Amino acid sequence: MFIDEVTLELEAGNGGDGCLAYHREKYVEFGGPDGGNGGKGSDIVFVVDQGLNTLIDLRYQKVIRGKKGENGGGKGQHGRKAEDIIIKVPEGTIIKDLETNLIIADLTNKEDKVVAVVGGRGGRGNIALATRTNLCPTYAENGEPGEVRKVKIELKLLADVGLVGMPSVGKSTIISKISAAKPKIAAYHFTTLRPNLGVVQTKDKRNYVVADLPGLIKGASLGDGLGDQFLKHIERTRVIAHIIDISGFEGRDPYEDYLVINEELKNYNSAILEKPQIIIANKIDIEGSLEKLESFKKKVKDIPIFPISAEQNIGLDEVIEHLANMLDKIEKKPLYSEDNFEKHILYKFEQKEVFKIFKEDDKFVVRGELPEKLLKMTRFSSEEAFVRFVNKLRRIGIDDELEKMKIQDGDIVKILDFEFEYRK
């Protein structure tokens, strides 16, 4: 089964908790802090696997969760880092953040990989939290929460030439003749239900990849027929090969077919029509085809037209050679501009809105990634831990904002499910 689009929620692993421990040794009265740090949570990493050509392995997965890092231990033992979660995807896979609509990565090379979500760092044990003014902390940190994202995984096949046209014009027959691809071929519409890729080799040993795309009909860009389900795979191609049934065997006018398909390509993405294009006039072996070919040439004068019979293997060598010559002159360009990509440093560290506060049921509710993370990483095992948490909130400006909102002593402040009374 060919699957080229899935939506996933990615949850990186939380960091392991730091350890609260004290050194115990005979004849050592004040051994001091002895708790080690927790290990880092697992990242979720996408890597290219050239053996894959579909996203079917991800179809039934809704959430992918990383593993928590190992907790720190006594005697200064640090927890192990959790093993990263590796997800294999085909070449041509695009990973997009659904919240920002920015691209995390476009994996187009065999060695490409990207960390989509980062695991949380391990919480510090009380050894690491000791300072000159607090030689023996009575608290330790919980592990940092891992990043959470909802992403869209989309496959856009890597092909040099895209074969487009109405159903039953001979696209599958052509790719079966010029490459080793073995698509299903039958005398009815929509035989091709998924794109087929074939590697073509010229007589002088030049290679390129051709994609046979399922047949289009009028209204395809709006969802008719197989709709725009496979039009995305044309976007990476460098040349469009427009296949025309020049015989008009099914009662359609070849020129009208040509106009309809171009209109659908334009409606889907007008940039596709800027690609170099050739026309392959198939089925010239059928009676009356040559006359219709001459009429077609009078209407289309600015695009190369190649008359062929795929069934009888007539004219295909010339097409193969011409496409190779075209590709030699066309530079490979990235599909997306830099503006479409996520700026990782800005995404991770730039906080345009650190927190927001609003009143709900007479409570002051604090929302925001940073205060929520501070809460999750605080282990309220001692009064000292609570004071440290409150001081951190004060440093990021929450107290100042609460004062502006006229908070009074004894009012309730809520962060996630944690509530506490406000005191000046």
N, C-alpha and C positions, 0 to 999 in steps of 0.2 A: 504494500500500500504506500502511495506517495503522499507524504504529509510535509507541507512547506511553511506552516505557520502554527505556532503554539504560544500560549500565554502562561507564564509561571510566576509564582511568588518565591523569591529567594530569601532565605534567612541564614546569614552567616552564623557561625558558632560563637557562643558567648565565651569570654575569657574565664579561666579557672579562678576560683576564689583564693585570695591570699590567706595565709594561716596566722592565727593569733596564738602564739605559744611563748613559753619562757624557758630559758635554759635551766635544766635541772642536773646538778652534779654534786656528788658528795663533797662536803667541805667548801662548796661555793655558795655563799649565802644569797648574793644578788647576781644571778646569772645573766639577767638582762633579756631583751627580746630574742626570740629564736624561731620566728615563723617565716617560712619562705614564700616566694611569689607564686601566683598561679600561672599556668601556661596559656598561651594565646589560643583563641578559638579558631576553628578551621575557616579558611577562605573558600569561596565557591568560584572555580576557575573553568572557563570554557576553552577547549583546545580543538584544533582542526584534526580530523581523522579522514584521510583521503579515501578510506574504504567505505565511507558513508555517502549516500546521495539523497537522504530523506531524514526528516525529524521524527520519524515514527517512534523512536525510543522515548521521546519526551511527551508523546501524545496524551498518555493517561496520568501524567504527573502534574498535580496542581501546585504542590509546594515541595521545594527542595530545601532541606535543613542541614546546616553544618553541625559539627560536633563541638561540644564544650571542651575547653582546655582542661587539663588535669589540675586539681586543686593543689596549692602549696602544702607543705608538710612541716612538722617540727624539725629541729636540728638543722634549720636553714635549707631544707630541701625544696627546690623549685619544681612546680608541676610541668609535665611535658606538654609541648605544643600539640594541638589536635591535628590529625592528618587532614589535608585539604580535600575537598570534594571536587573531583575532576569530571566534567561533563564533555563528552566527545560530540562534535557536530561536523557537518560537511563543510567543504570549502564554499564560500559564498554566503555564509551565515551572518546575519545582522542582528545585533542585540540592542534593543532600544528601551530606555526607561519610560514607562507609561505615564508617570507623573509629570516629567519635564518634557517628554516627547523628543528628547535628545538621544543621539546614538552613542552607546557605550563603546561599541567596537564593530568594525566591518571586517570579518575574518576571511581574507581572500588568498592567503598564502599557506602553504602546507605546514609551516612551522609557527603559524600565528596562535597566540593564546592571550587571554585577558582575564584579570581578576574582576569579576562582576560585583561581588560584595565582599567586604573585608571583615574578617573575624575580629572580635573584641580582644583587647589586650588583657593579659592576666592581671588580676587585682594584686596590689602589693601587700606582702606580709608585714608584720610589725618590725622586722629587721630593717626593711627599706624605708619605713615611715619614721624611724628614729631621727631626731635632730639634736642639736646642741642644747636646746631648751627643753626638749622632751626625750630623755634618753631611753625611756621604756614605755612606748605607747600601749594603751590598753584597747586598741582597736586595730582592725585590718580591713582592707577593701574587698568587696565582692568584685568579680570579674566584670569587665566592660561588656555591655550588650553588643552583639554583632550587628552589622548593617542589615537592614531589611528593605527589599525593593520588589516592586512588581514590574516584570519586564515582558516584552514581546520578542519572541525569537522568530526570525523570518529568513527563509532560504530564497536567495535569488541566484539561480544557476549561473555558473561561470561558463559562458560559451562565446565564441568569436562571431558566429553567424547564427541568426535566428530565422527559421523558416516559418512564415506566416501565410495565412490564406483561409478561404472558406473550407468547410468540411468536404472531404472526398476529392480534393484537387490533386492528390498524389504526394503530399509531403512525406508520409511514412514510407512510400515506395522509394522516393528519392534518397532519403537517408539510409535506407537498407541497401541501396545500390552503391552509394559513394563511401560507406563506412561499414564497420562490422556490427553496427546496431541491428537488433532484431525486433522491431516494433510489430505490434499486431496490425495486420492488413486485411480488410474485409470490405465487401461492397455495400456498406451502409454508413450513415453519418455517425460522427463521434466515436469512431473506432478507437482513436487515440484519446485516452482519458487522463494521461499524465505526460509531461514532457519526456522526450527521449534524447539522449546525448550520444553522439557518434564522433569518433576521431577520424578525420579525413587526411590522407597522405597523397601528395602530388607525386608525379613521376620523378621529380628532382628531390624527393624526400622532405619536403616542407610539410609540417603538420598543423592542423587547426581543428577546433571543436565546433560542431554544428548541433543546434538544438531544434528538434521537431516539436513544435508546440501544438496543442489541441486546436481544432478548427474553430474559427471565429464566425459569428453571424452578426447581422445588424442588431444593435442594441447590446452587444457583448459588454461594453464598458458600463452598462447600467444593470448588468446581471442576467441578461438573456442567454439562453444556451448554457454553455459552461461559464458564461459571464467573464468577469475580469480575473477569475481565479488564477490564471496562468500568465496574464499579461505582464506581471512583474518580472518574469524571467527574460523578457525582451530587453529590459533596461540595461543590463550589463553588456549586451552584444555590441560589437563594433560595426556590423553590417546587417541590414535587413534584406533577406531574400524573399521577395513576394511571389508566391506560387499562384499561377492563374491556370484554370482549366480553359485553354484557348478553344477547345472544341465546342463549348457550350452544350455538352452532352445532356446535362440535367435541365436544360431550358433557361439557364441564367445567361445574362450578357457578361462576357469577360470584363469589359470596361467598367460596367456597373459594380461588379465584384471588387475590382481594384479600388474604386472610389469608396465603397462601403468600408473595406478593411482599413484604408488610410484614415477615414473619419473616426473609426473606433480607436485606432492607435492615438490619434490626436486628442480625443476625448479623455482617454486614460492618462496620457502624459504627452504633451505637445513636443517635448524634447526628443521623443523617439523619432519623429519625422525629420529631425535634423541629422540623423544618422545616414551615412551613405546607403543607397538602396539599389538593388538590381531586380529585374523582373524575369522570372523563369516561366515561360509559356509552355505548359506541359500538354501532353496528349496530341502532338502534331501528327501522330500516326492515324488518327481518326479522320474519316472523309469530311472534307469541307473546312478543316482546321486552318489550312494555309491561307485561305481567303479571309477568314476571320482574323488571322494574325496580321495581314496587311492592313485591314481596317483598324485594328488595335494600334498599330505602329503610327498611324496618322494622327491618333488622338494623344498618344504618349510619346513625346519626342526627346525629352531631356534625361531619360533613364535608360541604361543599357538593357536590352531585351534579348534573352537567350531562348530560342525555340528548342524544345527537347521532347523526347518520349522516354519517360522513366521506365515504362514497362518493357520497351524494346532496347533500352540502353543507348539511345541516340542523343548525342550532344552533351552528355554529362561530363566528358573529359574537359571540354572547353569551359564549362561552368566551374569545375574544380580549380582549374588553372587561373581563371580570372579572379575568383574569390581570394586565392592565395596572393595574387599580385596586389589586390586591393588592401588586404590585411598588412602586407609588408609596408605600406605607406601610411597606415592609420595607427597613431600612437594609442597605447592603452592609457586610459584616464580613470581616476577614481570616480566612483558613482556619486559620491557626496562631497560637498565642499566642507571646509573646516568649520563653518558656522553651524553645520548640522550636528557636530560632535560635541559631546560633553567635555567640559574642561575639568579634568579629574581633581586638580588641586583646588580649584574654586569650589567644586561640589563638596569636597570633604571638609574644607577648613573655613570657607567664607560663610559667615552666619549673618544673613541680612536681617533676620528676625530671630533673636536668640530665644525670646519667650514672649508670651502675651498673658495678660491677667484679666479675668472677667468675674462678675459676681453671679452666683447661681445658688438659690435657696439660702441666702444670707451667708454664703461661704465665698471666700476669695479663691478662685480656681486658677492655678498656674499651669499653663501648657507650654511645651517647648522641648526640643530634643535635648538641650543641654541640662536644664533642671531635672528632667526625667532621668537622664543618664546618671546625674549625681545621686539621685535617690536610689536607683538600682544598684549603684556601686557602694552605697553606704550600708554597713552592717551595724545596726543599732544595738550593739552588745554592751555599751557603756555610755555614761553621760558625756564622756570625752568625745566619743564618736558623733553624738548628736550635736555638740557644740561645733565640731569641725564642719559638719554638714551645713549648719546654719550660717557659719562664717563664709562658706563658699557661695551660698545663695546671696549673701550680702555683697560679696565682691563682684558678682555679675549684675548687680543693680536691682534685684528683686525688692529689697527693703525700700529703696527710694521710690520705686513705682507704687508699692503698697501705701506709702505715706501720701503720695499724690492722690490716691483713691480714698483718703480719709479713713484708713483702717484704725481700729481702736484696740487697746489691750483686751485680750480675751477673745477676739474674733478668730474664727477658724480659717486656716489656710489649708488648701487641699492640693496635693500633687499626686496624680494617678489615684491610688486607693489610700494613700497615706494622708492623715489629717493631724494637724497640731495647732495649738493655741499660739497666737501672736503675742510676743512680749518685746517692748522697746528696750 
